[in-house]
Amino acid sequence: MNYYEVSMVGNVGNYYDVLTYQSSDQLAVGTIVSVPVGKRTSLGVITKQVKQPDFACKEIAKVVVDTPLPQTLLQLHSWLCDYYAAKPGIVWQTILPARIASKPRIKDPGQSETHTKNRTHILLSKQQRSAVAAIRATNSGTILLHGVTGSGKTEIYKTITQDVIDSGKSAIILVPEIALTAQLVSEFRNRFANVVVTHSAMTASERNAAWRQILFSQEPLVVIGPRSALFMPVRNLGLVVIDECHEPSYKQETSPRYNTTTVASKLCDLIKARLILGSATPSVNDYYLAKHFHRPIITIDKLARTDAVKPTTKIVNLTNHDNFATDSKLFTKPLLESMRQAIKNHQQVLLFHNRRGTAGLAMCESCGYLATCPNCYTPLTLHGDKFQLICHLCGHTERPPLSCPDCHEATMVYKGIGTKRIEEETRKLFPSATIRRFDGDTAKGEAVQDVYNELRNGQTDIIIGTQTIAKGLDLPHLTVVGIIQADAGLTMPDFSASERTFQLVAQATGRVGRSSQSTIAIIQTYQPDAPAVKYGAKQDYHAFYDEEIKRRQLGHFPPFSHLLKLSCAYKTERGAIEASRRLAADIHKQHTDRVRILGPAPAFYERLRGQYRWQIVVRSSHRQTLASIADQVADSTGNWQIELDPVSLL
């Protein structure tokens, strides 16, 4: 008889993380099995073979998947549990696909048609060739590929992937969102035969089939998908690429709240593989760490196409009312004139607006003044019921000013703009144009990835949307980009608001200027001198980084500290406040000299699904201190959500 420790999959029970079972069969570590737990059965993963214990053991019911998981996934699972203070069963649910116990009827869902055209002979530019040589010179570890939009990073990914495939190894290519998957898949299928795709828009059966295809494969593969593709059971992995690595969607929002770049770095460290982080606007954190630890930073500052014409960039000040067109309250004269010219010439227009920048905020229409917290230097949010400005980080409150404290004009406003309003006004101005809006309300089957070919072929005249349309898309008929209110993101009460605004402005501006035709990007803003806006319009990353890193250091925010966000939800506001105050007091008592506590304060979305939400942010120079606090909170009773290393405090 053989005895095995089995790690449970899912939330089986408070004390059922690992149990010991027996089997007459010799089973490999990593085998997925079905085991009895109480009166029901549960899935589990064999993590260790042990000697016969001094207690009776139940029999393993059956083997669910004959082929064991790669040992690297078991090591990664153990690390994830420790690093993010997460329950083993919950981590397994993240790593393994749903319905793994059922055999899918679909065959090879992720590998459909073979490539239809040969693009293997595309000539790389001098900078691209230099980048490839630098990557080849690095056998393993993290490489930051900092290339401006349109510099041809995808061709570099494909070249290095070809190296990996030729050496008999596999590659994982990650994209931030499904919307970008179709474009990248098309590029890779033009060159590689064994491409497997996985993403959340697929059915559970399709994803299960793709997972099994990868597990059983004996051939080198290229796996493409969003962050979950990182956990595919790829054997002999030689390369991981994270495209648009700055995107916040690489942060998992449910437990375990992991950061994909961090996990990928650990995975590549375990197997001595390369990790390429590609972006035109890398996160301040990633860039600082690359410099601090002397990791390779490869810069490409020229476009891949030698005939590409640099776009005209124009910043329009919204505080000057003379800039507005007489027939529009949203569009300034330069933007409206450019839109009309593009439509007349049968060219495309893209209108971008950060929809999240619609909270009630105190802003002066005359000078662009924004009410900020004197403690946290983040924008204050207006609470209309109490008529108070509140800081959602430290809880500071003050009365909204009736006139601007800077210019003393009575032009304070408390409002925002949404994409629906933009669409309504656009349809009035251009009644015969084909218009599409992409945001959180987009109907199923109408998302960017569903109509990508229509957008690329120029069948849509005006594209309106939020973050999805501002990144990664290559639209050859696009000649005008309009950013409705570039500083909208700066109104978010968050330490990363300026960085996020810069990235979106730079990425949206980068949608034009990729071809030989003349293009223009018009940035409307109340704050034309804000670093995120002026440097984003120029796509000047280094100038923005130099200013932002100083601000982070002054405020003791990452990368100069570590953060732990603790959020609770209660049916009554009093319950949320009392629970937050109790926990904050306990943390302060036990870790007085090692942490700084921000809050308790209302969460950004203070009331959600009928519950009141409050949060505590704990800051420390020692991540292990925050990890121990996270473990302590996880083991206690209460309605607490735990997030180590949050990329945002909203």
PyMOL commands that set and color helices and strands:
alter all, ss='L'
color gray80, all
select helices_A, chain A and resi 71-83+88-95+126-136+153-166+178-189+204-216+227-231+248-250+260-271+284-292+321-323+333-344+419-429+452-456+467-470+486-491+497-509+531-538+541-555+573-590+623-635
alter helices_A, ss='H'
color red, helices_A
select strands_A, chain A and resi 2-8+18-23+32-37+40-50+58-59+62-65+141-147+170-174+195-197+222-225+237-243+274-279+297-300+312-317+348-352+363-364+381-383+388-390+397-398+412-413+435-438+462-465+478-483+520-525+562-570+596-608+611-620+640-644
alter strands_A, ss='S'
color yellow, strands_A
deselect
rebuild
show_as cartoon
